[in-house]
C-alpha cells in the first residue's frame, strides 16, 4: 500500500484551478488596516481566490498575474496582467516590468529559476515577497514535532526543472524556490510552508473525500488508529493570515499547519460523522494490515510510524505568534460538504474525489474482518 503523502506531493504540485467561493468575512483579520497594493502571481486556483476575496474585503487593491487561460472571468473588477512565470516563454514577465506593490504573494512558483526571476524583477518595486512553499520542503524522514529550523530537502542537480517520475523532487525544488526568493529580496521575504490545505473549493478531492463518504453512510473503512495525529489548515484561515502578514509586513519562515493544538484523527472522523449521515459506521483498519494491501490509498491520513511518523506533527508556534488562527475542524467539514453538494449545479466536473472506490473499500473491510477472526 502507498500512503497519502505521495498524493499530497502530486496534488500540491498540480496548479489546478477552481471557482471562488462566497466571501467568508469570518476569516478576515479584525480591525482596520491601511490599504495595500498586493500582486498575486497566479490567483485562479485554490488559495489565490480565497486570498483575493479577503484582501478585497479588507480594502486592499489586488493585481493578478497569470497566463489568462484558467478561469479568465474570475474577479472581473481586479486588474489582470498576463504573461508566463518562465521568462523564456512568450511574453514572460514583461507585464511586470512596471508597477509598484506593497507585497507580492507567489503561490504559483515551482522552479527556482522562475521564482528568482520574478522576485529579482520586482525587488526594486515591491516591499515584501510572500512565497507559498510546502511542508514537503523539509528533508525526509520528517522529525516529530519539527520546527522551521529542521533541515531542508536537497537534490543532486539543483538546476533540474523536472519534479521527477514520482514527484520526488517536489520538496527540494520548493526549498530552492524559497532560497531564490530570499536571495532576490533579503530580509523582505516570508516563506510559508503549509501542509494539507483543505476546505470549500478544494480541487484535489483529498479532504473532501471524508465528509462526502461519511455523508453517504454505511460501513466506512478508516485507516490507522483514532489517536493518530492529523494536520490540516482551512484555506480561508490561511488566506486571512496571508493578508494579515501583508498588513503587518511580516517576514521569516513559518509552518502553516493546523490546528492550534494537535488534532487526533479520531476527532476528525467524529466531525465527519456529526456533519454527515448518522448511520455511517467507521471500520478501523490498523496501519500494519494496510501496509500489506495493494492498490488501496487513503487521502490525508499517514501512518504514525516509520518514515511518516513526523509528517502530521509539525510545530506552528511561530505562525500562531504571527497571528495565524484556526476555525474548528467541524466547521471546515460542514462547509466543505455543503460546498461539494452545490458543485454539480454550479460547475460540472468539480466533484472529483480521492480515496478508494466503493468496491475496493468493501473488499478491504471484508479482508480485515477475515484476518481478524479468532484462530482455531
Secondary structure, 3 states (H helix, E strand, C coil): CCCHHHHHHHHHHCCCCCCCCCCCHHHCCCCCCCCCEEEEECCCCCHHHHHHHHHHHCCCEEEEEECCCCCCCCCCCCEEEECCCCCCCCCCCHHHCCCCEEEEEECCCCCHHHHHHHHHHHHHHEEEEEEECCHHHECCCCCCCCCCCCCECCCCCCCCCCCCCCCCCHHHHHHHHHHHHHHHCCCCEEEEEECEEECCCCCCCHHHHHHHHHHHCCEEEEECCCCCEECEEEHHHHHHHHHHHHHHCCCEEEEECCCCCCEEHHHHHHHHHHHCCCCCEEEEECHHHHCCCCCCCCCCCCCCCHHHCCCCCCCCHHHHHCCCCCCCHHHHHHHHHHHHHHHHHHCCCCCCCCCCCHHHHHHHHHHHHHHCCCCC
